[in-house]
Amino acid sequence: MHELALTQSILDIALSEAEKHGASRVLSIRLKLGEFSGVVPQLIQEYFDIAGRGTPAEGARLVMDRVPVTVRCSACGAENTMDRFRYLCPSCGSDQIRMLTGREFYVDSLEVE
């Protein structure tokens, strides 16, 4: 259910920025969404369609750019994208990896009118 609160935050950011820049409508919102963010894109879209009703963001398109999981291996120093279900370095097989990307969830940009 945390998607509802996240969706309200997305809407609040979009409406605040639109107002700040004198825009009358929000046409689209681009989000960055990491593979390990724990966010369900379908729920964000469904909640946004409901929460946006009657606001300048009603009917705005949500564009969700997926951010892959990338890791750095402490054992071999390699940086790789990683399969989200395999927690080993793709180069050497070590489990000494640190996630660099994949947890992102933020509003990247807005298109307004």
N, C-alpha and C positions, 0 to 999 in steps of 0.2 A: 504493500500500500504506500510505500514511500514515494512512488512515482507521482501520486497526487500532489504532495507537497513540492516535489521537484518541478512539476508542471506549473504550479502556481508561481513559483519563483521565476521560471522562464517567462511566463506571461507578464509578471511584474517588471522584470528587466526590460522586456520589449516595449511595454507601454511607457515606462519611465524614459527610456531613450527616445522613443518617438515624440513624446511631449517635449523633451529637452531640445529637440531639433526642429520643432514646429511641424511635424508630420501629421497628416490627418488619418493615415491608415498604415498598418503594418502588412506588407505583402508576403514576406517570407522571413523565416528565422532559420539560420544555419547553426546547427549544433555539432560539437565534436563529442563523440561517444566512444570511449575506450572499450575494447572487448571484455575487460575485467571490471568495468564500472558497476556492474550489477543492475543496470537499468534495462528495463524491458521497453524497447522502442514502440511497440504496438500500444502499450498502455499510455505512454507519453502522448502519442497521437490522439488516442481516444479521449483522454482527459483534457487535452488542449482544445479539441473540438467543442467540448462542453464548457470549459472554463472561459473560453474566448467569446462565447455568445454575448452579443450586445456591447462588445468593446471594439475599439479601432483595430484589434487583431483578429476579429471574427473572419474566418475563411482564409487566414494566413496559411501559407504552406510551410511545413516543417521539413527541413532538409537535414538528414542525420548522416554525417560523415563518420564512418567507422574508423577508429584508430587501432591498428594492430598491436599485439603485445610484442614488444622488443625487450631483449634482455642483454646484459653484459655478464660474461662468465669470469669469475674470479680466478679460476684455474688456468684458462688458456687466453683470457683477454678478449675473446671474440665477442662481437655484437651481432645478434641475429634476431629475426622475427621468430616467434615460437608458437607452436601448436598449443592452444589453450588447455589441452588435456594431457600434455606431456611436459613435465617440469624438469627437464634435463637440457643441458646445453646441446644444441643441434650439431655443434662442431666436434666436441670431445666427449659428450655424454656425462659430464660432471653435473652434480646437483648444486654446485656453488654459484648460483645465478642470482642476479639482482634485476628486478624489473625496472626498465627505463620509461616505457610508455605502455598504455593499455588501461589505465584507471581514469582517464580524462572524462569529464562531463562538464561542458560549459557552452555558453552562447558565444559563437565565433563572430557572427555578423548578422545584420538585419537589412532587409530591403524595405524601404518605406516610400510612401507617396505624399 
